Amino acid sequence: MYLNIHILTIVVERPFVPERCGCDCGRYGHATMSNRVKASSSRSKSSAAGAASARAASSRRPIIIVVLAVVALVVAVSLLAARDADRDDSSSSAQVADVSIQGAALPIFEGAQPDPALRTAAPAFAATSFAGAELSMQPGDGTAKVIGFFAHWCPHCQRELPRLADWLNNNPLPDGVEVLAVSTSADAGRGNHPPSEWFESVQWPAAVVRDSANNEIAAAYGLRGFPYTVAVDADGSVVARISGELDDERWESLLQLVAP
């Protein structure tokens, strides 16, 4: 009896052998199943975190691209603005230049008749073209001269210059007569600037010089309004001063008047 009880005791005290889980997972014991669930849960959380990180990175990518595009646009606009500013400064400075004047200035032309400047000596001057070539006007050198003063912003000049350019391109000047244009009163803040492009656009065929920033040539010839024309004979004396537009008939009469 004691033996049986002892055996029974041995049986009762045998180590516990877990049975298969009822969920058919193929593993022994729920402890193992629990570890698997925990591992699976950890992997799921890791995958979810990775997906969220990828989505966040993906959502940030368009924002970064937009920011870079805006920065590039701002830089491009700044560079263009700087270039245009440099171009405007260069264009403005090229429209005027230093000049030199020799001789007494003519009185301001008031339109009164007789003109007090008639038969007086025209002042000589040296100036430069828009391209920088040196040009001089020497009265009394044996060649008669018709000098036209034009301002790019003057509506009357804007009508007269192309008309005179057309005439000069299609008609010969009288022998011993030359025509010279003076671009004066240049102002970058007013229309039709720069005058250099204006003269080029109308195909002006004769010589043209640029006045100084203080309009010294215009002042020396007594300019008061635009357009303004001064005729100087071969001896260097003023024979006519006209303020206002000239039609073809008056222009041709002026050329005949000044011709030697």
C-alpha positions as a printed Julia matrix, in Angstrom:
260×3 Matrix{Float64}:
  0.0     0.0      0.0
  2.79    2.29     0.82
  4.44    1.44    -2.44
  1.38    2.32    -4.43
  1.04    5.58    -2.66
  4.69    6.3     -3.28
  4.35    5.57    -6.94
  1.3     7.73    -7.09
  3.29   10.43    -5.43
  5.98   10.1     -8.02
  3.4    10.34   -10.73
  1.9    13.41    -9.19
  5.3    15.04    -8.84
  6.41   14.43   -12.47
  7.34   17.62   -14.31
  4.54   19.25   -16.16
  4.55   18.61   -19.91
  2.44   21.23   -21.69
 -0.11   20.07   -24.14
 -0.46   21.5    -27.68
 -2.31   24.74   -27.89
 -5.88   24.4    -28.91
 -5.42   27.01   -31.6
 -3.42   24.58   -33.79
 -0.44   26.86   -33.86
  1.85   23.84   -33.82
  3.67   24.95   -30.7
  3.53   23.82   -27.12
  2.07   25.97   -24.45
  0.43   29.34   -24.42
  3.62   30.9    -23.12
  5.27   30.27   -26.49
  2.18   31.53   -28.29
  2.25   34.66   -26.17
  5.88   35.35   -27.19
  4.94   34.94   -30.8
  2.07   37.36   -30.46
  4.39   39.85   -28.8
  7.0    39.48   -31.58
  4.31   39.83   -34.24
  2.94   42.89   -32.48
  6.42   44.4    -32.31
  7.0    43.78   -36.0
  3.6    45.29   -36.83
  4.38   48.39   -34.8
  7.79   48.68   -36.47
  6.22   48.33   -39.92
  3.56   50.92   -39.08
  6.21   53.32   -37.8
  8.26   52.83   -40.98
  5.23   53.4    -43.15
  4.34   56.54   -41.22
  7.91   57.81   -41.57
  7.84   57.11   -45.3
  4.52   58.92   -45.64
  5.89   61.89   -43.7
  9.01   62.01   -45.85
  6.88   61.7    -48.97
  4.61   64.53   -47.81
  7.61   66.76   -47.06
  9.2    66.18   -50.47
  6.76   68.43   -52.47
  7.17   71.18   -49.85
 10.96   71.04   -50.19
 10.68   71.15   -53.99
  8.36   74.19   -53.85
 10.68   76.0    -51.44
 13.69   75.33   -53.68
 11.74   76.53   -56.72
 10.75   79.75   -54.94
 14.35   80.37   -53.86
 15.58   79.79   -57.42
 12.93   82.18   -58.77
 13.88   84.89   -56.28
 17.55   84.54   -57.19
 16.76   84.69   -60.92
 14.59   87.8    -60.52
 17.29   89.49   -58.44
 19.93   88.75   -61.06
 17.7    90.05   -63.87
 16.9    93.2    -61.89
 20.58   93.83   -61.25
 21.39   93.26   -64.9
 18.62   95.63   -66.05
 19.71   98.25   -63.54
 23.26   98.04   -64.86
 21.95   98.22   -68.39
 19.8   101.27   -67.61
 22.71  103.02   -65.91
 24.96  102.26   -68.86
 22.3   103.34   -71.34
 21.67  106.61   -69.5
 25.34  107.51   -69.2
 25.93  106.8    -72.91
 23.34  109.39   -73.98
 25.33  112.39   -72.73
 29.02  113.22   -72.78
 31.47  116.03   -72.16
 31.61  118.75   -74.8
 33.75  121.82   -75.36
 32.51  125.16   -76.62
 34.57  127.92   -78.26
 33.23  131.38   -78.95
 30.49  133.58   -77.57
 27.09  132.05   -76.97
 24.17  133.19   -79.11
 21.31  135.03   -77.39
 18.29  132.95   -76.45
 15.96  132.71   -79.44
 12.76  134.5    -78.53
 11.27  134.39   -82.02
 11.47  138.14   -82.44
 12.29  139.58   -85.86
 14.86  140.57   -86.76
 16.76  137.92   -84.86
 19.64  139.59   -82.96
 21.84  136.53   -83.66
 21.77  137.02   -87.45
 25.15  137.67   -89.03
 26.95  136.9    -85.76
 29.61  134.21   -85.51
 28.33  130.8    -84.49
 30.24  129.18   -81.63
 32.39  126.17   -82.44
 32.04  122.97   -80.46
 33.56  119.53   -80.13
 31.47  116.55   -79.05
 31.13  112.81   -79.58
 28.69  110.48   -81.29
 26.71  107.83   -79.42
 29.46  105.4    -80.4
 32.1   107.68   -78.88
 33.59  109.03   -82.13
 34.87  112.6    -81.84
 33.13  115.19   -84.02
 33.64  118.91   -84.24
 31.71  121.8    -85.73
 34.0   124.54   -86.97
 32.09  127.51   -88.4
 33.82  129.32   -91.21
 35.61  126.26   -92.62
 34.08  126.85   -96.05
 31.11  124.47   -95.58
 27.62  125.67   -94.68
 25.9   123.83   -91.87
 22.33  123.17   -90.77
 22.22  122.12   -87.13
 19.1   120.52   -85.71
 18.49  120.17   -81.98
 16.2   117.33   -80.88
 14.91  115.99   -77.56
 13.79  112.36   -77.51
 10.73  113.12   -75.32
  9.45  116.04   -77.44
  6.38  115.05   -79.52
  7.21  117.64   -82.2
 10.72  116.2    -82.49
  9.26  112.72   -82.7
  7.33  113.84   -85.77
 10.09  115.91   -87.38
 13.1   113.61   -87.01
 11.69  110.7    -89.06
 10.39  113.14   -91.68
 13.82  114.77   -92.08
 15.5   111.35   -92.04
 13.24  110.24   -94.9
 14.04  113.38   -96.87
 17.8   113.02   -96.35
 17.68  109.34   -97.35
 15.92  110.17  -100.6
 17.32  113.56  -101.65
 20.83  114.99  -102.15
 21.98  117.99  -100.16
 23.05  121.11  -102.05
 26.77  121.28  -102.71
 28.73  122.72   -99.84
 26.05  122.01   -97.21
 26.16  119.48   -94.4
 23.59  118.53   -91.77
 24.32  117.82   -88.13
 21.91  116.71   -85.4
 22.41  117.39   -81.69
 20.68  115.1    -79.22
 20.07  117.23   -76.16
 18.05  117.34   -72.93
 18.31  113.55   -72.52
 16.22  112.34   -69.61
 15.99  108.65   -68.68
 12.77  109.34   -66.81
 10.9   110.54   -69.91
  9.53  108.74   -72.93
 11.29  107.5    -76.05
 14.53  106.91   -74.17
 17.31  106.28   -75.04
 17.76  108.77   -77.9
 20.54  106.66   -79.44
 17.98  103.96   -80.25
 15.53  106.58   -81.48
 18.0   107.97   -84.05
 18.82  104.45   -85.14
 15.16  103.46   -85.48
 14.35  106.37   -87.82
 17.49  105.58   -89.86
 18.99  109.01   -89.4
 21.71  109.21   -92.12
 23.63  112.32   -91.09
 26.04  112.96   -88.24
 24.62  113.16   -84.71
 26.36  114.21   -81.52
 25.26  113.98   -77.9
 25.07  117.08   -75.77
 26.39  117.23   -72.21
 24.31  116.54   -69.13
 23.98  120.33   -68.73
 22.95  120.81   -72.38
 25.89  123.12   -73.09
 25.67  123.05   -76.89
 21.96  123.87   -76.8
 22.6   126.77   -74.43
 25.46  128.09   -76.59
 23.1   128.26   -79.57
 20.3   130.0    -77.67
 17.83  127.11   -77.65
 14.51  127.79   -75.97
 12.15  125.13   -77.4
 12.08  122.02   -79.58
 12.7   121.23   -82.32
 15.25  123.94   -83.01
 17.24  124.58   -86.19
 20.18  126.89   -86.79
 21.64  127.61   -90.24
 25.27  128.73   -90.46
 26.79  129.84   -93.76
 30.2   128.9    -95.14
 31.75  131.95   -93.47
 30.54  130.85   -90.05
 27.76  133.41   -89.63
 24.23  132.62   -88.45
 21.74  133.17   -91.29
 18.59  131.65   -89.74
 17.21  130.25   -86.48
 13.86  128.47   -86.44
 11.92  127.02   -83.5
  9.25  124.45   -84.36
  8.63  121.8    -86.96
  9.73  122.18   -90.57
  7.74  120.7    -93.44
  9.57  119.66   -96.61
  9.01  123.03   -98.31
 10.48  125.09   -95.48
 13.32  122.59   -95.07
 14.29  122.86   -98.73
 14.05  126.68   -98.59
 16.4   126.7    -95.58
 18.93  124.55   -97.44
 18.88  126.92  -100.43
 19.27  129.89   -98.13
 22.43  128.56   -96.49
 24.03  127.04   -99.59
 27.22  128.83  -100.8
